[in-house]
Amino acid sequence: MRWRAICFLVVLVTGLLLNPWAARAEDKDKAEASDVSVEASSLSFDYSPFARVLDNYVTERGFVQYARLQADRGDLDAFMEQLAQVSPENSPEIFPERQDQLAYWINAYNAIVMKGILDHYPVESLSEISFMYGFFWKLKFPVGGREYTLNDIEHGILRPRFQEPRIHFAINCASAACPKLTREPFLPEKLDEQLDQAARFFIGESRNVRPEPESNRLYLSMIFNWFLDDFRNYARENLGKQYPSVLDYILLHASPELKHYIESSKPSIRYIPYDWSLNDAGK
């Protein structure tokens, strides 16, 4: 037995001497596996700079402290630089799912609006920046190695590609009548929850949806008029309504009280004039 043990030790030592690369190869495999893991974990988009902007410079009302932000725009500029370099168009591996892409474009829109305002601040309204609201269709911003207007993003990507009416309660046009700007970015992992919350909040605000029982009317934000087809198409395709109205969509996110009023009174619809004054918390 002692002789066999000695022979085994001799064979083991000889094998290590003759093959010194075995341990190194194992270490290399582990290192390569680690590199792959790090690379995979890095395939995500960093919303933290924009999160700090929203948390630090957006009020509970959803207005922006533009003067303060203009004096300290480092996080916004850093986020804009990310947008300029990376998008779902040129880096699809970073945005593999629909939610990843939709969250990106909503946040991109809102950040670009902020930058556009700061680049011309102080102003009282978007109309001061470019004639006939050229702020949306004329000004171009770099996104993913290309240049886009805000209209390119909204009407060329968000609306036709995703067919998601809740975006109309999430994208903010820097005006008083726009949907409330949230104090956190839209994130893929909880996007549905955030969009539902945005829809409920918008429809729950009397400045956007206001019953008037004495005249049997329902006053609605102009958003419901401008994008009427988006809301009706959703009701037709997802609710089985053959001849849908905008009210069919509103009922999805309405409070019990509003739902009762709409269903029992069948009110006529009027639209509220849009307030284009800047959503400036400093005013």
HELIX and SHEET records of a PDB file:
HELIX    1   1 ARG A    2  LEU A   18  1                                  17    
HELIX    2   2 TRP A   21  SER A   41  1                                  21    
HELIX    3   3 SER A   48  TYR A   57  1                                  10    
HELIX    4   4 TYR A   66  ALA A   71  1                                   6    
HELIX    5   5 GLY A   74  GLN A   85  1                                  12    
HELIX    6   6 PRO A   92  ILE A   94  5                                   3    
HELIX    7   7 ARG A   98  LEU A  118  1                                  21    
HELIX    8   8 LEU A  126  GLU A  128  5                                   3    
HELIX    9   9 PHE A  131  TYR A  133  5                                   3    
HELIX   10  10 GLY A  134  TRP A  137  1                                   4    
HELIX   11  11 LEU A  150  ILE A  153  1                                   4    
HELIX   12  12 GLU A  154  PHE A  162  3                                   9    
HELIX   13  13 PRO A  165  PHE A  169  5                                   5    
HELIX   14  14 PRO A  188  LYS A  190  5                                   3    
HELIX   15  15 LEU A  191  GLY A  204  1                                  14    
HELIX   16  16 PRO A  213  SER A  215  5                                   3    
HELIX   17  17 ILE A  223  TRP A  226  1                                   4    
HELIX   18  18 LEU A  228  LEU A  239  1                                  12    
HELIX   19  19 VAL A  246  HIS A  253  1                                   8    
HELIX   20  20 PRO A  256  SER A  265  1                                  10    
SHEET    1   A 2 PHE A 141  VAL A 143  0                                        
SHEET    2   A 2 ARG A 146  TYR A 148 -1                                        
SHEET    1   B 3 VAL A 209  GLU A 212  0                                        
SHEET    2   B 3 ARG A 217  SER A 221 -1                                        
SHEET    3   B 3 SER A 268  ILE A 272  1                                        
END                                                                             
